[in-house]
Amino acid sequence: MLKEDFVIQSNVRQILIRSNIDYSRITFGTVKGVVYLRGIFKSAFHHTDGSIESAADFTIKSLQSLEKKIKGIPGVIDIEFELTNWTKAGGQWIPKKKQEDG
């Protein structure tokens, strides 16, 4: 691993820990400035009103914030998301069909 990739990866780890994200089901790595995130994306906090719409909006905002923070790390060239429950199409985050999380 390049020293720059190690520094980027350390910064990504800090962002995940400090964010409202359940990072226990996310794996990540960095190769030549490209950050790869794989797994299941969930917010660590849940809405008390039970609204599916507001929960999805909150998750979308969390994804957008995560993406922005990672892109702000010096040396990051790109981010590749391979999430089982969310996808990005046309610049918008869209939930994938409901799957069993295991």
C-alpha positions as a Markdown table, in Angstrom:
| # | Residue | x | y | z |
|---|---|---|---|---|
| 1 | Met | 0.0 | 0.0 | 0.0 |
| 2 | Leu | 1.3 | 3.4 | -0.9 |
| 3 | Lys | 1.8 | 5.9 | 2.0 |
| 4 | Glu | -0.7 | 8.2 | 0.5 |
| 5 | Asp | -3.3 | 5.5 | 0.3 |
| 6 | Phe | -2.7 | 4.6 | 4.0 |
| 7 | Val | -3.3 | 8.2 | 5.0 |
| 8 | Ile | -6.5 | 8.4 | 2.9 |
| 9 | Gln | -7.7 | 5.1 | 4.5 |
| 10 | Ser | -7.0 | 6.4 | 8.0 |
| 11 | Asn | -9.0 | 9.5 | 7.2 |
| 12 | Val | -11.9 | 7.4 | 5.8 |
| 13 | Arg | -11.9 | 5.3 | 9.0 |
| 14 | Gln | -12.1 | 8.5 | 11.1 |
| 15 | Ile | -15.0 | 9.9 | 9.0 |
| 16 | Leu | -16.9 | 6.6 | 9.3 |
| 17 | Ile | -16.4 | 6.5 | 13.1 |
| 18 | Arg | -17.4 | 10.1 | 13.6 |
| 19 | Ser | -20.5 | 9.9 | 11.3 |
| 20 | Asn | -23.9 | 8.5 | 12.2 |
| 21 | Ile | -23.2 | 5.4 | 10.1 |
| 22 | Asp | -23.3 | 1.8 | 11.2 |
| 23 | Tyr | -19.9 | 0.9 | 9.7 |
| 24 | Ser | -19.9 | -2.6 | 11.0 |
| 25 | Arg | -21.2 | -3.9 | 7.6 |
| 26 | Ile | -19.0 | -1.7 | 5.4 |
| 27 | Thr | -15.5 | -2.7 | 4.2 |
| 28 | Phe | -13.3 | -0.1 | 2.5 |
| 29 | Gly | -9.9 | 0.2 | 0.9 |
| 30 | Thr | -7.9 | 2.6 | -1.1 |
| 31 | Val | -5.8 | 2.0 | -4.2 |
| 32 | Lys | -4.0 | 4.8 | -5.9 |
| 33 | Gly | -6.3 | 7.5 | -4.5 |
| 34 | Val | -9.5 | 5.6 | -5.3 |
| 35 | Val | -11.6 | 4.8 | -2.3 |
| 36 | Tyr | -13.7 | 1.6 | -2.5 |
| 37 | Leu | -16.7 | 1.2 | -0.1 |
| 38 | Arg | -18.6 | -2.1 | -0.1 |
| 39 | Gly | -21.4 | -3.6 | 2.0 |
| 40 | Ile | -24.6 | -2.6 | 3.6 |
| 41 | Phe | -25.2 | 1.1 | 4.3 |
| 42 | Lys | -27.3 | 1.9 | 7.4 |
| 43 | Ser | -27.5 | 4.9 | 9.6 |
| 44 | Ala | -26.6 | 4.3 | 13.2 |
| 45 | Phe | -29.6 | 6.3 | 14.4 |
| 46 | His | -33.2 | 5.5 | 13.6 |
| 47 | His | -36.1 | 7.9 | 13.4 |
| 48 | Thr | -38.7 | 7.6 | 16.1 |
| 49 | Asp | -41.6 | 8.7 | 13.9 |
| 50 | Gly | -41.4 | 5.4 | 12.0 |
| 51 | Ser | -41.8 | 7.1 | 8.6 |
| 52 | Ile | -40.2 | 5.2 | 5.8 |
| 53 | Glu | -39.9 | 8.4 | 3.7 |
| 54 | Ser | -38.1 | 10.4 | 6.4 |
| 55 | Ala | -35.8 | 7.4 | 7.1 |
| 56 | Ala | -34.9 | 7.2 | 3.4 |
| 57 | Asp | -34.3 | 11.0 | 3.2 |
| 58 | Phe | -32.1 | 10.8 | 6.2 |
| 59 | Thr | -30.1 | 8.0 | 4.7 |
| 60 | Ile | -29.7 | 9.8 | 1.4 |
| 61 | Lys | -28.4 | 12.9 | 3.3 |
| 62 | Ser | -26.0 | 10.6 | 5.2 |
| 63 | Leu | -24.8 | 9.1 | 1.9 |
| 64 | Gln | -24.3 | 12.6 | 0.3 |
| 65 | Ser | -22.5 | 13.8 | 3.4 |
| 66 | Leu | -20.2 | 10.8 | 3.5 |
| 67 | Glu | -19.4 | 11.2 | -0.2 |
| 68 | Lys | -18.6 | 14.9 | 0.2 |
| 69 | Lys | -16.4 | 14.3 | 3.2 |
| 70 | Ile | -14.4 | 11.5 | 1.5 |
| 71 | Lys | -14.0 | 13.6 | -1.6 |
| 72 | Gly | -12.6 | 16.4 | 0.6 |
| 73 | Ile | -9.7 | 14.2 | 1.8 |
| 74 | Pro | -6.5 | 15.3 | 0.1 |
| 75 | Gly | -5.3 | 12.8 | -2.5 |
| 76 | Val | -8.7 | 11.2 | -3.1 |
| 77 | Ile | -9.3 | 10.9 | -6.9 |
| 78 | Asp | -12.6 | 9.0 | -6.9 |
| 79 | Ile | -15.0 | 6.9 | -4.8 |
| 80 | Glu | -16.4 | 3.6 | -5.9 |
| 81 | Phe | -19.6 | 2.5 | -4.0 |
| 82 | Glu | -20.6 | -1.1 | -4.1 |
| 83 | Leu | -23.5 | -1.1 | -1.7 |
| 84 | Thr | -26.0 | -3.9 | -1.6 |
| 85 | Asn | -28.9 | -1.7 | -0.5 |
| 86 | Trp | -28.2 | 1.6 | -2.2 |
| 87 | Thr | -27.1 | 2.7 | -5.7 |
| 88 | Lys | -26.3 | 6.0 | -7.3 |
| 89 | Ala | -27.9 | 6.6 | -10.7 |
| 90 | Gly | -28.0 | 9.9 | -12.5 |
| 91 | Gly | -26.4 | 11.7 | -9.6 |
| 92 | Gln | -29.1 | 10.5 | -7.2 |
| 93 | Trp | -29.0 | 7.9 | -4.4 |
| 94 | Ile | -31.7 | 5.3 | -4.9 |
| 95 | Pro | -32.6 | 2.4 | -2.5 |
| 96 | Lys | -32.3 | -1.0 | -4.1 |
| 97 | Lys | -35.1 | -3.5 | -3.7 |
| 98 | Lys | -35.4 | -4.8 | -0.1 |
| 99 | Gln | -33.1 | -7.6 | 0.6 |
| 100 | Glu | -32.4 | -9.7 | 3.6 |
| 101 | Asp | -29.5 | -8.3 | 5.6 |
| 102 | Gly | -28.7 | -11.7 | 7.1 |
